[in-house]
Amino acid sequence: MSNIVNLFPTAIGLYNFHRDFTQQEINFAKNLEKIENIGNKKSINNYVLNNVELFEIKKFLENSVEDYFKKIYVPRDNLQLRITQSWVNYTENQEYHHKHNHPNSFISGVFYFQTNKQTDKIYFFDDTYRPFKIPAKEYNTYNSDNWWFESVAGQLLLFPSKLTHLVEVRKESEFTRISLSFNTFFVGKLGDSEASTELILQ
């Protein structure tokens, strides 16, 4: 009898918002002042979740982060994750979102306001050095060095902030791809006093 064990897997959390967006939420996301980014545009405001217009969305994101953290990491002490910065990305036809990760963050998230479900995707990459390239008959999560998910309005993806990701050049879309990205960091006791690794974060 044979068995395959997933050792040290990377967990991607997928959560769905429980209702349609209000017009106020959509208008807020669409009408933020923008600046040029690498390949697309982003909001000047880097703390958009502090605005009252996104109060319910912020609660949903916070609850999802808490659920992901407790299920995946099962923290022993009173350790939590707090959302730090948050901003909105705007990607038009012939634009893209460059390959990047999120320093100074533990778990990051992307939440979609407006997408073309048929064509919009987010790609994640395994940047671990692979000494051999083995052509595959078909790809799976073991033999692939990148993987993609559909970008769906109302859906949240949570992932380790070190994981690099991108959005390819958009084609044949009649409207802007609008997504909200955010970072998180620890609040509480990190590490262990007896092991001289304790860090208290407030």
C-alpha positions in Angstrom: 0.0 0.0 0.0 1.3 3.5 -0.9 0.5 6.9 0.5 1.4 10.5 -0.3 1.7 13.0 2.5 1.5 16.7 2.1 4.6 17.9 4.0 4.9 21.7 4.7 2.1 22.7 2.4 1.2 26.3 1.5 -2.3 27.2 2.6 -4.5 29.5 0.5 -7.7 30.5 2.2 -10.8 31.3 0.1 -13.7 33.1 1.7 -16.9 34.5 0.1 -18.6 37.7 1.3 -22.1 37.0 2.5 -24.0 39.6 0.4 -23.9 41.8 -2.7 -22.0 45.1 -2.4 -23.9 48.2 -1.6 -23.8 51.1 -4.0 -21.9 53.1 -1.3 -19.2 50.4 -1.1 -18.8 50.2 -4.9 -18.7 54.0 -5.3 -16.1 54.3 -2.6 -13.9 51.7 -4.2 -14.2 53.1 -7.7 -13.7 56.8 -6.8 -10.6 56.8 -4.6 -7.8 59.1 -5.8 -5.2 57.0 -7.7 -1.5 57.0 -8.5 0.6 55.0 -11.0 1.8 51.6 -9.9 4.1 49.2 -11.7 1.8 48.0 -14.5 -1.5 49.5 -13.1 -2.8 52.0 -10.6 -3.5 52.0 -6.9 -5.2 54.2 -4.4 -3.2 57.0 -2.7 -5.0 56.0 0.5 -3.1 53.1 2.0 -5.5 52.6 4.9 -8.8 52.3 3.1 -10.3 49.9 5.6 -10.3 52.8 8.2 -13.1 54.4 6.2 -16.7 54.0 7.5 -17.9 53.1 4.0 -16.0 49.7 4.3 -17.0 49.0 7.9 -18.8 45.7 7.2 -16.2 44.6 4.7 -13.5 45.2 7.2 -15.3 43.0 9.8 -15.6 40.2 7.2 -11.9 40.5 6.4 -10.9 40.5 10.1 -13.1 37.5 10.8 -11.7 35.6 7.9 -8.1 36.4 8.9 -8.9 35.1 12.4 -10.4 31.9 11.1 -7.5 31.2 8.8 -4.9 31.9 11.5 -6.6 29.7 14.0 -7.1 26.8 11.6 -3.7 26.9 9.9 -1.4 27.9 12.7 -3.4 26.9 15.9 -1.6 29.5 18.1 -1.0 28.4 21.7 -0.9 31.8 23.3 -3.1 34.8 23.0 -1.7 35.7 19.6 -3.7 37.4 16.9 -3.3 39.1 13.6 -4.2 42.7 13.0 -4.8 44.2 9.6 -2.2 47.0 9.0 -2.2 48.7 5.6 -4.9 48.3 3.0 -5.3 49.8 -0.5 -7.2 49.4 -3.7 -5.8 48.3 -7.1 -7.1 49.2 -10.5 -6.2 47.2 -13.6 -7.5 48.2 -17.0 -7.2 46.6 -20.4 -3.5 46.0 -21.4 -2.4 46.6 -17.8 -1.1 44.1 -15.3 0.0 43.8 -11.7 3.7 43.1 -11.4 5.2 40.1 -9.7 5.7 40.9 -6.0 5.3 39.8 -2.4 4.4 41.7 0.8 7.3 42.4 3.2 6.7 43.4 6.8 3.5 41.3 6.8 2.7 37.7 7.9 -0.6 37.0 6.1 -1.8 39.1 3.1 -5.2 39.2 1.4 -6.8 40.2 -1.8 -10.5 40.9 -2.0 -12.3 41.5 -5.3 -14.8 44.3 -5.9 -15.1 44.0 -9.7 -13.7 41.4 -12.0 -14.2 39.5 -15.3 -14.6 36.0 -13.9 -14.0 34.4 -17.3 -10.6 36.0 -17.8 -9.2 37.5 -14.6 -6.8 35.4 -12.6 -4.2 35.7 -9.9 -1.0 33.7 -10.2 1.1 32.4 -7.3 4.7 31.2 -7.6 6.9 28.8 -5.8 10.3 30.5 -5.8 12.1 27.6 -4.1 15.2 26.6 -6.1 14.5 23.5 -8.2 17.8 21.8 -9.4 16.0 19.8 -12.0 13.4 20.6 -14.6 11.2 17.5 -15.3 8.6 17.9 -18.1 5.2 16.8 -16.9 2.4 15.1 -18.8 0.0 17.1 -16.7 0.5 19.6 -13.9 -0.7 19.4 -10.3 0.2 21.1 -7.0 3.3 18.9 -6.6 5.0 19.4 -9.9 4.0 23.0 -10.7 6.1 26.1 -9.8 3.0 28.4 -10.3 -0.7 28.1 -9.9 -3.7 30.3 -10.6 -7.1 31.1 -9.1 -10.0 32.8 -10.8 -10.6 36.4 -9.6 -14.3 36.5 -8.4 -16.1 39.6 -7.2 -16.9 39.2 -3.5 -14.2 36.6 -2.9 -11.2 36.9 -0.5 -7.9 35.0 -0.9 -5.6 34.8 2.1 -2.0 33.6 1.7 1.4 33.9 3.3 2.9 37.3 2.6 6.1 35.8 1.3 4.3 34.1 -1.6 5.0 35.9 -4.8 2.1 36.6 -7.1 1.0 38.6 -10.1 -1.8 39.5 -12.5 -1.1 39.0 -16.2 -1.9 41.6 -18.9 -5.7 42.0 -19.1 -7.4 41.6 -22.5 -10.9 42.0 -23.8 -12.4 43.4 -20.5 -15.1 46.1 -20.7 -14.5 47.3 -17.1 -11.7 47.8 -14.6 -10.5 45.0 -12.4 -10.8 46.4 -8.8 -9.3 44.6 -5.9 -8.5 45.5 -2.3 -5.2 44.3 -0.9 -4.1 44.3 2.8 -1.3 43.2 5.1 -1.4 41.8 8.7 1.0 41.6 11.6 1.0 40.0 15.1 -0.6 41.3 18.2 0.1 39.5 21.5 2.8 37.1 22.6 5.1 35.7 19.9 7.7 33.1 20.8 8.6 31.6 24.1 10.2 33.1 27.2 12.1 29.9 28.2 13.6 29.6 24.7 14.6 33.3 24.7 12.4 34.0 21.7 9.5 35.9 23.4 8.3 39.1 21.8 5.3 41.0 23.2 3.5 43.0 20.5 0.7 45.5 21.1 
